[in-house]
Amino acid sequence: MKVDVLLGLQWGDEGKGKIVDVLAPQYQVVARFQGGPNAGHTLEFDGFKHVLHQIPSGIFRSDIKNIIGNGLVLDPIVLKKEIEGLDKFNLPIHKNLFISKKAAVILPTHRLLDAAYEQSKGAAKIGSTLRGIGPTYQDKVARQGLRMGDILSPDFHTKYNRLVEQHKVILSFYNFDYETALPEAEKAFFEAAEFLKQYTFVDSEYLVNEALETGQSVLAEGAQGSLLDIDFGSYPFVTSSTTTTAGACTGLGIAPQRIGEVYGIFKAYCTRVGSGPFPTELLDEVGERMRQEGREFGSTTGRPRRCGWMDLPALKYAIMINGVTQLVMMKVDVLNIFEEIKVCTHYQLADSTLTDKFPYDLCDYEVTPVYKTFKGWATSLENLHTYDEVPVELAAYIEFLETELKLPISFISTGPDREAIIHREAQAV
């Protein structure tokens, strides 16, 4: 058996949660492999809307094992709140949620460090979600962080205090007040850690590989987006983990030859939250209409997302580094309101040359997007379930993208609900 991977190809917020939920019935295991509470995977079904941050999006399917992999950083307070928020759905969470002992733990002081670092950068701030993600990965790489398995250790408090004392020294250096908020946060942290002990902590790399050996199908779920990858994203305006297919190997403990299908998810346009380059950003009335129509506000932070047209150089780059085999296009319905649709096919550099590659120095030098314009379909896509039903203008848009990207678009999302999806059999491109 192979592990299929599902991940975002833009700057995050592509709609991964919905597609995991749609694909989940084909799998017996869904495993998250990176990120933490900076992720927000929104699922809508049966009139409900729910946002998951750390729990895999297969949790609403009661017959699926959901694994939180070793590549994540977990905030026990947020995880406790997430689990409690699922109570109303009467899900068998004790039976089908598995937490890697090797996942890193976000401490209350990691959140304070995140805020201190951002504050010190002033206008050059990264746009962090301030969830403590970066400082936790920092401690992991420095080989001094705590892991979820440590919660079960009799000397957990000793380990915790040792690390927190180091954090306090750094916070003092930044003149950041930690004494006001820390006592209450620590109380909630230890209550959450105790609460989580009732759930199943595992060596997740064994659980995943044993599932494969016994013929079970596994879907690896990514968070954020490929253009936020710590190595290949728009550095330094990136997240702190490996958001690409390679991250599924390191974040779950699976060998590269175990990778099967790679589902690359992208919006029919582009969005970005936080700071950093965004070549096709629309700082005008068109961008605002796109934001309002798409309800483009961060599911984790509530921040307005920056909006713009499709960016093919960035998308081709993400497809290349991920080894994508099938594409999933989300939020096509958001473009229903436009008479014209634009796609960036190339960047014009400062010396007037054209490129369709994603530049290393995109953060240092502005590029000018070169657009191709399409006629909009300007009609509702509600209740469309087969590709034959789509407007000819939308079909032309999709077929142009498939030709340029040299991959089939297997799923087309026409609305937020899990039923608002068109599934096409893989097309030869």
NORTA-V790513 format. One record per residue. N is the residue number from 0. RES is the residue in one small letter. PHI is phi in degrees with one decimal (* if undefined). BURIAL is # if it has 24 or more other C-alpha atoms within 12 Angstrom, else .. Layout:
BEGIN
N:RES:PHI:BURIAL  N:RES:PHI:BURIAL
END
This chain:
BEGIN
0:m:*:.  1:k:-112.2:#  2:v:-98.2:#  3:d:-84.7:#  4:v:-117.7:#  5:l:-123.6:#  6:l:-149.4:#  7:g:-89.1:#  8:l:-107.3:#  9:q:-119.3:#  10:w:-98.5:#  11:g:88.5:#  12:d:62.8:#  13:e:-80.2:#  14:g:106.3:#  15:k:-63.1:#  16:g:-58.4:#  17:k:-61.5:#  18:i:-71.9:#  19:v:-59.5:#  20:d:-62.3:#  21:v:-67.5:#  22:l:-80.0:#  23:a:-51.0:#  24:p:-59.7:.  25:q:-80.9:.  26:y:-122.5:#  27:q:-102.7:#  28:v:-137.9:#  29:v:-121.0:#  30:a:-129.3:#  31:r:-80.5:#  32:f:-120.7:#  33:q:-163.3:#  34:g:81.1:#  35:g:-165.8:#  36:p:-72.4:#  37:n:-80.0:#  38:a:-86.1:#  39:g:-142.3:#  40:h:-103.5:#  41:t:-93.2:#  42:l:-122.9:#  43:e:-128.5:#  44:f:-163.7:.  45:d:50.4:.  46:g:81.9:.  47:f:-99.6:.  48:k:-125.7:.  49:h:-137.3:#  50:v:-112.1:#  51:l:-102.7:#  52:h:-114.9:#  53:q:-124.8:#  54:i:-81.2:#  55:p:-57.9:#  56:s:-77.3:#  57:g:-85.6:#  58:i:-63.8:#  59:f:-80.5:#  60:r:-101.3:#  61:s:-68.5:#  62:d:-101.4:.  63:i:-112.2:#  64:k:-77.1:#  65:n:-117.0:#  66:i:-112.1:#  67:i:-91.7:#  68:g:-78.1:#  69:n:-67.6:#  70:g:-78.6:#  71:l:-84.9:#  72:v:-113.7:#  73:l:-114.4:#  74:d:-99.6:#  75:p:-56.0:#  76:i:-63.4:#  77:v:-67.8:#  78:l:-64.4:#  79:k:-59.5:#  80:k:-63.2:#  81:e:-62.2:#  82:i:-62.1:#  83:e:-64.9:.  84:g:-68.2:.  85:l:-90.7:#  86:d:-54.7:.  87:k:-66.7:.  88:f:-91.2:.  89:n:52.5:.  90:l:-89.4:.  91:p:-80.8:.  92:i:-64.8:#  93:h:-60.5:.  94:k:-89.0:.  95:n:-122.1:#  96:l:-115.1:#  97:f:-127.0:#  98:i:-112.5:#  99:s:-66.8:#  100:k:-65.3:#  101:k:-91.5:#  102:a:-65.7:#  103:a:-73.8:#  104:v:-103.3:#  105:i:-86.6:#  106:l:-91.4:#  107:p:-54.5:#  108:t:-72.0:#  109:h:-64.7:#  110:r:-65.7:#  111:l:-66.5:#  112:l:-62.5:#  113:d:-56.5:#  114:a:-66.1:#  115:a:-64.5:#  116:y:-63.9:#  117:e:-63.7:#  118:q:-61.2:.  119:s:-70.4:.  120:k:-81.0:.  121:g:60.2:.  122:a:-67.3:.  123:a:-90.8:.  124:k:-60.3:.  125:i:-75.8:#  126:g:95.7:#  127:s:-60.0:#  128:t:-75.9:#  129:l:62.0:#  130:r:-96.3:#  131:g:85.2:#  132:i:-65.1:#  133:g:-56.8:#  134:p:-60.6:#  135:t:-70.8:#  136:y:-62.3:#  137:q:-60.6:#  138:d:-67.5:#  139:k:-61.9:#  140:v:-68.4:.  141:a:-78.0:.  142:r:63.2:.  143:q:-133.2:.  144:g:-77.8:#  145:l:-98.4:#  146:r:-121.8:#  147:m:-59.1:#  148:g:-61.6:#  149:d:-66.1:#  150:i:-59.5:#  151:l:-83.5:#  152:s:-79.3:.  153:p:-65.2:.  154:d:-104.9:.  155:f:-57.9:.  156:h:-62.4:.  157:t:-64.3:.  158:k:-62.2:.  159:y:-60.7:#  160:n:-62.3:.  161:r:-60.9:.  162:l:-73.0:#  163:v:-63.0:#  164:e:-61.6:.  165:q:-65.4:.  166:h:-63.5:#  167:k:-63.6:#  168:v:-62.1:.  169:i:-67.3:.  170:l:-62.6:#  171:s:-64.5:.  172:f:-59.0:.  173:y:-86.6:.  174:n:53.9:.  175:f:-100.8:#  176:d:-72.9:.  177:y:-108.4:#  178:e:-72.7:.  179:t:-70.5:.  180:a:-91.1:.  181:l:-64.4:#  182:p:-57.3:.  183:e:-67.1:.  184:a:-65.3:#  185:e:-65.6:#  186:k:-59.5:.  187:a:-64.9:.  188:f:-63.0:#  189:f:-71.4:#  190:e:-64.0:.  191:a:-66.9:#  192:a:-60.1:#  193:e:-65.3:.  194:f:-59.0:.  195:l:-71.4:#  196:k:-61.7:#  197:q:-77.1:.  198:y:-96.8:#  199:t:-91.6:#  200:f:-95.4:#  201:v:-137.4:#  202:d:-83.9:#  203:s:-63.1:#  204:e:-64.2:#  205:y:-69.9:.  206:l:-60.9:#  207:v:-66.2:#  208:n:-69.5:#  209:e:-67.8:.  210:a:-61.2:#  211:l:-64.6:#  212:e:-64.8:.  213:t:-95.8:.  214:g:84.7:.  215:q:-83.8:.  216:s:-90.3:#  217:v:-126.3:#  218:l:-114.5:#  219:a:-92.9:#  220:e:-105.7:#  221:g:-93.2:#  222:a:-128.0:#  223:q:54.5:#  224:g:-148.4:#  225:s:-60.8:#  226:l:-77.8:#  227:l:-108.8:#  228:d:-61.0:#  229:i:-62.3:#  230:d:-95.6:.  231:f:-110.6:#  232:g:-85.0:#  233:s:-80.3:#  234:y:-58.2:#  235:p:-90.6:#  236:f:-85.8:#  237:v:-137.0:#  238:t:-86.5:#  239:s:-106.1:#  240:s:-128.6:#  241:t:-89.5:#  242:t:-92.4:#  243:t:-92.6:#  244:t:-54.3:#  245:a:-56.7:#  246:g:-65.7:#  247:a:-67.4:#  248:c:-69.0:#  249:t:-76.2:#  250:g:-87.5:#  251:l:-129.9:#  252:g:78.1:#  253:i:-115.1:#  254:a:-78.0:.  255:p:-55.5:.  256:q:-70.3:.  257:r:-81.7:#  258:i:-73.6:#  259:g:-106.9:#  260:e:-71.2:#  261:v:-121.8:#  262:y:-87.5:#  263:g:-100.6:#  264:i:-104.3:#  265:f:-146.1:#  266:k:-81.1:#  267:a:-71.5:#  268:y:-144.1:#  269:c:-129.1:#  270:t:-139.6:#  271:r:-151.9:#  272:v:-108.9:#  273:g:87.6:#  274:s:-81.6:#  275:g:119.4:#  276:p:-67.9:#  277:f:-156.3:#  278:p:-55.7:#  279:t:-99.2:#  280:e:-58.6:#  281:l:-108.8:#  282:l:-97.1:.  283:d:-142.7:.  284:e:-65.1:.  285:v:-64.1:#  286:g:-63.1:#  287:e:-68.7:.  288:r:-62.4:.  289:m:-62.0:#  290:r:-62.4:#  291:q:-69.5:.  292:e:-64.2:.  293:g:-89.1:#  294:r:48.7:#  295:e:-86.0:#  296:f:-133.4:#  297:g:-53.9:#  298:s:-73.2:#  299:t:-95.3:#  300:t:-107.0:.  301:g:79.2:.  302:r:-68.6:.  303:p:-61.3:#  304:r:-85.8:#  305:r:-74.6:#  306:c:-123.8:#  307:g:-166.8:#  308:w:-75.6:#  309:m:-55.6:#  310:d:-119.2:#  311:l:-69.5:#  312:p:-56.8:#  313:a:-67.4:#  314:l:-68.7:#  315:k:-61.1:#  316:y:-61.2:#  317:a:-65.5:#  318:i:-62.0:#  319:m:-63.2:#  320:i:-74.2:#  321:n:-99.1:#  322:g:64.4:#  323:v:-63.0:#  324:t:-111.6:#  325:q:-142.0:#  326:l:-108.2:#  327:v:-128.3:#  328:m:-103.8:#  329:m:-105.4:#  330:k:56.1:#  331:v:-60.1:#  332:d:-62.4:#  333:v:-63.5:#  334:l:-84.9:#  335:n:-56.3:#  336:i:-85.7:.  337:f:-101.4:#  338:e:-76.1:.  339:e:-128.6:.  340:i:-120.6:#  341:k:-116.1:#  342:v:-132.3:#  343:c:-78.2:#  344:t:-99.3:#  345:h:-147.7:#  346:y:-107.3:#  347:q:-98.0:#  348:l:-84.2:.  349:a:-60.8:.  350:d:-90.5:.  351:s:75.0:.  352:t:-75.6:.  353:l:-104.5:.  354:t:-143.9:#  355:d:-112.9:#  356:k:-103.1:#  357:f:-88.2:#  358:p:-70.5:#  359:y:-58.6:.  360:d:-98.8:.  361:l:-59.4:#  362:c:-76.8:.  363:d:-101.2:.  364:y:-132.2:.  365:e:-73.8:.  366:v:-118.3:#  367:t:-104.4:#  368:p:-70.9:#  369:v:-104.9:#  370:y:-107.1:#  371:k:-112.6:.  372:t:-105.6:.  373:f:-120.5:#  374:k:-74.2:.  375:g:-73.4:#  376:w:-90.1:#  377:a:46.5:.  378:t:-153.1:.  379:s:-68.8:.  380:l:-107.9:#  381:e:-62.3:.  382:n:67.9:.  383:l:-89.3:.  384:h:-130.7:.  385:t:-130.3:.  386:y:-64.8:#  387:d:-63.1:.  388:e:-86.1:.  389:v:-71.5:#  390:p:-59.1:#  391:v:-62.0:.  392:e:-67.0:#  393:l:-68.6:#  394:a:-59.3:.  395:a:-64.0:.  396:y:-62.5:#  397:i:-65.0:#  398:e:-67.9:.  399:f:-64.0:#  400:l:-62.9:#  401:e:-62.1:#  402:t:-65.1:.  403:e:-68.2:#  404:l:-89.5:#  405:k:59.0:#  406:l:-145.1:#  407:p:-78.0:#  408:i:-94.9:#  409:s:-84.1:#  410:f:-129.3:#  411:i:-128.7:#  412:s:-89.4:#  413:t:-112.2:#  414:g:173.8:#  415:p:-73.2:#  416:d:-69.4:#  417:r:-61.5:#  418:e:-83.3:#  419:a:-85.3:#  420:i:-150.1:#  421:i:-110.6:#  422:h:-104.5:#  423:r:-104.4:#  424:e:-64.6:.  425:a:-51.0:.  426:q:-95.9:.  427:a:-74.2:.  428:v:-120.7:.
END
